[in-house]
Amino acid sequence: MKLIFPENLASADPVIPVQWCLDRSETEHLKKDEAKNIHILVVIAYEGTKMEDRYLVPIDQMMTYISFRRPGKHTVFAKVVYDYGLGSFVPFLLRKLKRREYDCSVLNNDNTDFMSQSYFRNFGILSLPADDEVEISIPREHFPPAPPEWLKKMANYGFSYPAVDECDFRRRVVLLVPKLPALAFWAVVTTLIRLTIALYLLLDGRREIGFGSILHPWRNDINDVFMFTRKSNTWFRCDKVGNPRSLWFLLLHPELYIVLFSIVTAVKISLGISYRELFGMIWALAMKCALRIWSVMAHLFSDWWTSLLVVAILFFLLKKSLVFIGRRLKEKQEKESTSEFRLTQRQLKEKEYDELYKLLTCVRAPHTPSLENLPKQKRSVKLRYFDLKAKVCRPFADR
């Protein structure tokens, strides 16, 4: 597998197109393994740090655009990964811990090479033996200038991370127009919500409630109200030391009486009667239900043969259904096990790998990546969007 980059990688732009190609031996390897979910894993290892960016692209897309977030000389690694169709590995490889750190490692400790094939196989991921790596230098002057500090603070407020590129920053600046009055409204609403949460936790007997975050909606997150509270550490369950209390303490729980009182009051208002009349109706209804249940149970036990007949009918229908399903599954297995069916499926699969080689062969690979070098059916709307974005949305350099 070989990556195809633009020329002059010693002074490249922060966003560059990348294509790839395969040798015939690699296509045969994929055919032999009956590979499915074939992707190109591209990893940017940033110089002098443990940070990286990853891209996982379907191999038949033929091309993608990668963005560098820092100036300096960085290394781009690429590998063909796939599985047997048992499940998608895309979320696993792209799941993040932080902005530039991922949950699972794919490079060694020195960021000089990929992990071994056996390492990937432990996670159900297969890969071609050969991979590719290229060093690319990104000068700082190729990144766009940073916006004014005061504008950055206003535009990035409320987001987990600063804007990654110019388009993202422009979008956030436009959002400032409705955002400022919305933030004022949000401050009032979030304060009321935090106060409600704190009152609920207080009624629940929770300890370590974050009352300070109620008065500081800009400084503290709403999670700070209940971050350190635990359901198992309420006043009704255990004391301050952690010793469990008697179960009788649960009868003192205010939520129990609030719920009961709310239900009784709602019924009282809807019927237009007093509490005394309502409790009398509840008692009469309970006695009536008890007598009704007793009569139904007595009737059922007296007609035991009826229940036995119903159970027998249900058992007969269940048995017939299982026999029918088993027969259909057996017929399907016999059909798929015939040599003709297997041969047809194998021929179709081999044709797919041959088409993949014709599409990505290194023999006819272009010298530089571009949309014009792709077949017309591969010039998708997604790639055209990435091409336009690379021209007008340069990424900002991380500090």
Phi and psi in degrees as a GROMACS rama.xvg file:
@    title "Ramachandran Plot"
@    xaxis  label "Phi"
@    yaxis  label "Psi"
@TYPE xy
-134.406  134.679  LYS-2
-87.7756  145.979  LEU-3
-117.835  114.663  ILE-4
-111.331  165.19  PHE-5
-66.8246  166.37  PRO-6
-75.2158  165.892  GLU-7
60.0614  59.3569  ASN-8
-74.5496  -6.73234  LEU-9
-73.4069  -14.7478  ALA-10
-151.054  72.9895  SER-11
-95.6869  164.256  ALA-12
-77.2242  160.696  ASP-13
-65.1504  -23.3187  PRO-14
-121.798  122.604  VAL-15
-133.22  148.128  ILE-16
-80.6038  151.432  PRO-17
-138.104  132.408  VAL-18
-118.195  173.945  GLN-19
-148.858  161.205  TRP-20
-144.173  161.231  CYS-21
-125.435  149.2  LEU-22
-84.4269  164.315  ASP-23
-62.3213  -38.0442  ARG-24
-63.2356  -34.7797  SER-25
-71.5346  -37.7227  GLU-26
-64.529  -39.4544  THR-27
-64.4536  -36.1006  GLU-28
-62.9481  -42.9328  HIS-29
-64.4764  -38.7944  LEU-30
-65.2637  -41.8135  LYS-31
-65.2832  -38.0157  LYS-32
-81.9217  -4.98027  ASP-33
51.4478  51.4348  GLU-34
-67.3362  142.817  ALA-35
-132.328  164.141  LYS-36
52.824  49.4967  ASN-37
-78.0052  125.429  ILE-38
-133.298  159.23  HIS-39
-101.736  120.503  ILE-40
-96.0345  114.181  LEU-41
-110.683  126.947  VAL-42
-124.448  127.228  VAL-43
-100.41  113.707  ILE-44
-97.7966  116.651  ALA-45
-82.1765  135.844  TYR-46
-61.5383  133.049  GLU-47
75.2095  8.31761  GLY-48
-138.754  172.105  THR-49
-97.4769  6.08011  LYS-50
-79.2249  152.79  MET-51
-155.886  162.119  GLU-52
-123.994  142.308  ASP-53
-124.522  148.799  ARG-54
-134.3  131.539  TYR-55
-122.965  107.328  LEU-56
-120.413  134.663  VAL-57
-55.8342  135.803  PRO-58
-64.5657  -31.2885  ILE-59
-79.803  -0.299096  ASP-60
-71.099  -24.847  GLN-61
74.1011  -19.1601  MET-62
-160.966  150.837  MET-63
-153.43  175.903  THR-64
-119.912  133.062  TYR-65
-115.523  143.49  ILE-66
-114.882  134.355  SER-67
-98.293  136.793  PHE-68
-104.631  -3.96494  ARG-69
-142.11  146.268  ARG-70
-75.706  159.441  PRO-71
126.491  -176.04  GLY-72
-97.5177  115.123  LYS-73
-120.651  164.253  HIS-74
-115.788  133.072  THR-75
-107.174  122.193  VAL-76
-108.529  147.52  PHE-77
-143.136  142.484  ALA-78
-149.902  146.697  LYS-79
-89.5792  120.839  VAL-80
-121.427  152.413  VAL-81
-163.735  178.986  TYR-82
-146.452  -167.717  ASP-83
-97.9205  16.1156  TYR-84
84.9106  14.8631  GLY-85
-76.8977  -23.3534  LEU-86
172.064  158.082  GLY-87
-79.7535  133.844  SER-88
-101.164  2.37102  PHE-89
-60.6131  -50.0158  VAL-90
-61.3562  -33.6822  PRO-91
-65.4241  -45.7472  PHE-92
-74.8345  -23.1802  LEU-93
-104.347  0.737425  LEU-94
-69.8383  129.628  ARG-95
-106.257  149.724  LYS-96
-94.3393  -44.5005  LEU-97
-134.662  -171.312  LYS-98
-63.1477  -39.8042  ARG-99
-120.34  18.1978  ARG-100
-126.64  140.095  GLU-101
-112.213  160.215  TYR-102
-68.2086  -38.2546  ASP-103
-116.292  148.145  CYS-104
-89.2685  142.135  SER-105
-121.867  -17.2346  VAL-106
-107.257  158.075  LEU-107
-71.2539  178.812  ASN-108
-62.6003  -29.2586  ASN-109
-91.7749  0.0232678  ASP-110
54.9624  41.4376  ASN-111
-110.519  -11.5136  THR-112
-166.847  165.471  ASP-113
-71.0381  158.543  PHE-114
-64.0115  164.079  MET-115
-67.4886  162.329  SER-116
-63.336  -34.5031  GLN-117
-64.6789  -32.9398  SER-118
-63.4678  -47.4281  TYR-119
-64.7217  -36.2284  PHE-120
-65.3512  -28.3243  ARG-121
-60.4306  -25.4177  ASN-122
-101.578  13.6579  PHE-123
76.4587  21.5055  GLY-124
-114.495  126.363  ILE-125
-102.428  161.5  LEU-126
-153.675  157.926  SER-127
-72.4343  148.203  LEU-128
-61.2218  -39.2972  PRO-129
-89.6458  144.354  ALA-130
-135.19  -175.496  ASP-131
-139.144  150.301  ASP-132
-147.195  143.945  GLU-133
-141.59  138.315  VAL-134
-92.1205  133.388  GLU-135
-131.567  133.187  ILE-136
-104.154  125.985  SER-137
-115.415  105.817  ILE-138
-68.7534  149.49  PRO-139
-63.321  -33.7353  ARG-140
-68.9926  -13.036  GLU-141
-79.8918  -13.2819  HIS-142
-83.6377  151.719  PHE-143
-70.8786  154.118  PRO-144
-66.8609  147.031  PRO-145
-71.4475  143.104  ALA-146
-68.0214  167.455  PRO-147
-56.8044  145.681  PRO-148
-62.6299  -40.1231  GLU-149
-65.1768  -35.8987  TRP-150
-72.4459  -35.4302  LEU-151
-63.0816  -42.9996  LYS-152
-62.3815  -41.564  LYS-153
-70.4174  -43.7099  MET-154
-70.329  -35.0825  ALA-155
-88.2283  -4.74662  ASN-156
-65.2768  135.05  TYR-157
92.1187  -8.31125  GLY-158
-103.27  150.504  PHE-159
-69.5604  -33.7152  SER-160
-132.461  156.829  TYR-161
-62.4085  164.017  PRO-162
-60.6931  135.433  ALA-163
-84.1443  -26.7112  VAL-164
-148.391  179.28  ASP-165
-63.7465  -40.4471  GLU-166
-65.9625  -41.0735  CYS-167
-62.6896  -39.4591  ASP-168
-69.3236  -41.7652  PHE-169
-60.1109  -40.8257  ARG-170
-62.4265  -40.3441  ARG-171
-69.8717  -34.1216  ARG-172
-66.3607  -41.698  VAL-173
-62.5825  -36.1056  VAL-174
-69.8295  -13.5169  LEU-175
-63.6356  -30.5166  LEU-176
-60.3419  -54.4818  VAL-177
-82.2339  -12.7455  PRO-178
-73.4515  -38.5137  LYS-179
-63.2143  -51.6589  LEU-180
-66.1966  -30.8326  PRO-181
-66.4435  -35.6  ALA-182
-66.4953  -38.85  LEU-183
-63.0568  -44.708  ALA-184
-62.8955  -39.2119  PHE-185
-63.4919  -36.5757  TRP-186
-61.0058  -40.72  ALA-187
-69.0913  -46.4405  VAL-188
-64.7987  -46.104  VAL-189
-66.3073  -31.7787  THR-190
-64.7481  -42.8918  THR-191
-64.7418  -39.7606  LEU-192
-65.681  -43.5526  ILE-193
-64.4397  -38.582  ARG-194
-64.3787  -40.1986  LEU-195
-63.6572  -43.5157  THR-196
-61.9579  -43.1657  ILE-197
-63.9897  -40.6933  ALA-198
-64.5171  -40.4594  LEU-199
-62.899  -45.5494  TYR-200
-63.7198  -35.3828  LEU-201
-66.1162  -42.7046  LEU-202
-66.2643  -29.5318  LEU-203
-78.0662  -6.89142  ASP-204
82.2797  18.1297  GLY-205
-70.8947  152.066  ARG-206
-106.817  162.942  ARG-207
60.4051  44.5612  GLU-208
-77.5644  135.588  ILE-209
-84.7286  77.8937  GLY-210
-67.6358  -26.6015  PHE-211
-62.8949  -31.7006  GLY-212
-71.1227  -13.8964  SER-213
-68.6642  -38.471  ILE-214
-88.8255  -5.26575  LEU-215
-129.988  69.14  HIS-216
-66.3307  -23.5319  PRO-217
-85.6777  -30.9171  TRP-218
-87.102  -37.5047  ARG-219
-111.505  151.601  ASN-220
-86.084  159.535  ASP-221
-65.0634  -25.1214  ILE-222
-65.3305  -23.93  ASN-223
-65.171  -18.6507  ASP-224
-66.5932  -41.9915  VAL-225
-119.24  11.558  PHE-226
-60.7033  -40.9877  MET-227
-100.028  0.709344  PHE-228
-81.8059  147.918  THR-229
-133.979  138.353  ARG-230
-63.3189  -32.3131  LYS-231
-79.894  -5.11502  SER-232
-117.984  35.9622  ASN-233
-82.3884  162.44  THR-234
-61.0026  -30.5212  TRP-235
-81.0816  -14.7891  PHE-236
-99.4089  -40.8855  ARG-237
-152.557  163.135  CYS-238
-85.1521  -174.369  ASP-239
-62.3671  -32.5302  LYS-240
-74.1231  -25.9856  VAL-241
112.621  2.44588  GLY-242
-73.5173  132.472  ASN-243
-66.8336  142.078  PRO-244
-91.3054  169.42  ARG-245
-68.3277  150.293  SER-246
-63.974  -19.1476  LEU-247
-64.5276  -21.9341  TRP-248
-64.7427  -23.8109  PHE-249
-64.6724  -22.714  LEU-250
-69.9465  -15.4105  LEU-251
-88.9238  -0.422156  LEU-252
-65.4483  121.626  HIS-253
-66.5098  -28.6079  PRO-254
-62.192  -33.721  GLU-255
-60.0804  -45.4879  LEU-256
-76.9602  -30.9768  TYR-257
-64.7651  -44.455  ILE-258
-65.3372  -46.1447  VAL-259
-63.2999  -43.9589  LEU-260
-64.6401  -38.7922  PHE-261
-63.9642  -43.2938  SER-262
-64.6684  -46.7637  ILE-263
-63.1817  -41.6478  VAL-264
-66.0495  -40.9822  THR-265
-61.7564  -42.4845  ALA-266
-67.5264  -41.1753  VAL-267
-59.7863  -45.5276  LYS-268
-66.5418  -41.6315  ILE-269
-66.5758  -32.7323  SER-270
-89.2264  -18.0903  LEU-271
69.7536  38.9949  GLY-272
-125.813  174.306  ILE-273
-85.5844  169.352  SER-274
-64.4447  -38.4128  TYR-275
-62.9077  -44.4744  ARG-276
-65.4757  -36.8718  GLU-277
-64.4887  -45.3369  LEU-278
-65.5265  -33  PHE-279
-65.3012  -40.5361  GLY-280
-65.3118  -39.5227  MET-281
-63.2672  -42.4362  ILE-282
-64.3316  -43.2132  TRP-283
-64.6923  -39.8081  ALA-284
-65.434  -39.1948  LEU-285
-64.0549  -43.2577  ALA-286
-64.8901  -39.0993  MET-287
-64.985  -41.8652  LYS-288
-64.1883  -39.9232  CYS-289
-62.5322  -44.1189  ALA-290
-65.342  -36.5693  LEU-291
-66.7212  -43.6582  ARG-292
-62.0098  -40.5778  ILE-293
-62.8681  -42.2802  TRP-294
-67.9182  -39.4829  SER-295
-64.7459  -43.5878  VAL-296
-63.0459  -40.307  MET-297
-63.9165  -38.4633  ALA-298
-67.74  -40.2965  HIS-299
-65.4499  -43.0026  LEU-300
-69.5741  -25.7483  PHE-301
-73.5792  -32.4127  SER-302
-102.759  58.2026  ASP-303
-65.0802  -29.0811  TRP-304
-67.8031  -28.4755  TRP-305
-65.3386  -44.7197  THR-306
-62.8212  -40.4235  SER-307
-63.5567  -38.4129  LEU-308
-65.6831  -41.6898  LEU-309
-63.1876  -42.7545  VAL-310
-63.2073  -40.2023  VAL-311
-64.4412  -41.5682  ALA-312
-64.3959  -45.4529  ILE-313
-61.9906  -40.4128  LEU-314
-63.0804  -41.7103  PHE-315
-63.6396  -43.954  PHE-316
-65.6076  -39.7538  LEU-317
-63.5064  -41.6342  LEU-318
-63.8686  -44.3866  LYS-319
-62.3371  -39.4848  LYS-320
-65.0499  -43.561  SER-321
-64.3443  -39.4776  LEU-322
-64.1473  -42.2216  VAL-323
-64.5768  -44.9715  PHE-324
-63.9425  -41.7443  ILE-325
-62.91  -38.383  GLY-326
-65.5651  -42.1602  ARG-327
-66.2716  -40.7523  ARG-328
-63.8704  -39.266  LEU-329
-64.9504  -41.2286  LYS-330
-63.789  -39.7209  GLU-331
-65.7095  -41.5401  LYS-332
-64.889  -39.2189  GLN-333
-66.0614  -37.1384  GLU-334
-66.0802  -44.2085  LYS-335
-72.5355  -21.6878  GLU-336
-83.2423  -7.40009  SER-337
-67.9569  146.711  THR-338
-63.3057  -32.6492  SER-339
-66.6153  -42.1579  GLU-340
-64.9902  -45.0985  PHE-341
-61.7168  -39.7209  ARG-342
-65.5181  -42.0991  LEU-343
-63.7714  -44.8077  THR-344
-62.278  -40.2616  GLN-345
-68.1012  -39.5865  ARG-346
-63.9217  -41.2867  GLN-347
-63.7512  -41.4514  LEU-348
-66.4103  -42.5715  LYS-349
-64.1699  -34.2505  GLU-350
-64.9904  -36.7865  LYS-351
-62.6254  -41.9239  GLU-352
-68.8186  -35.6941  TYR-353
-65.2308  -40.0985  ASP-354
-65.473  -35.8197  GLU-355
-63.4486  -40.42  LEU-356
-66.7598  -41.8334  TYR-357
-61.8502  -32.9239  LYS-358
-74.5925  -36.5878  LEU-359
-117.152  15.1132  LEU-360
-61.2445  137.511  THR-361
-71.852  -16.2931  CYS-362
-65.0463  -38.8538  VAL-363
-109.055  19.9883  ARG-364
-70.5074  142.944  ALA-365
-73.3428  162.23  PRO-366
-78.1893  -32.3351  HIS-367
-131.246  145.275  THR-368
-79.8859  138.847  PRO-369
-166.789  158.904  SER-370
-63.1183  -33.8083  LEU-371
-65.029  -24.9142  GLU-372
-80.5125  -10.2061  ASN-373
-85.9811  152.695  LEU-374
-61.0455  153.043  PRO-375
-58.1296  -37.6176  LYS-376
-70.4203  -14.1337  GLN-377
-98.0144  -4.2107  LYS-378
-83.5162  72.2448  ARG-379
-74.093  165.379  SER-380
-62.4833  -35.6483  VAL-381
-62.1975  -45.9957  LYS-382
-68.3568  -36.4551  LEU-383
-64.2543  -37.9081  ARG-384
-64.7609  -44.234  TYR-385
-61.5946  -37.088  PHE-386
-66.022  -43.9584  ASP-387
-66.5078  -41.0898  LEU-388
-63.9366  -35.367  LYS-389
-63.4673  -25.5697  ALA-390
-86.5819  -32.7832  LYS-391
-114.219  -5.08258  VAL-392
-127.175  69.9738  CYS-393
-73.8245  137.682  ARG-394
-73.6267  149.288  PRO-395
-79.1326  150.786  PHE-396
-81.1195  127.094  ALA-397
-69.7033  148.476  ASP-398
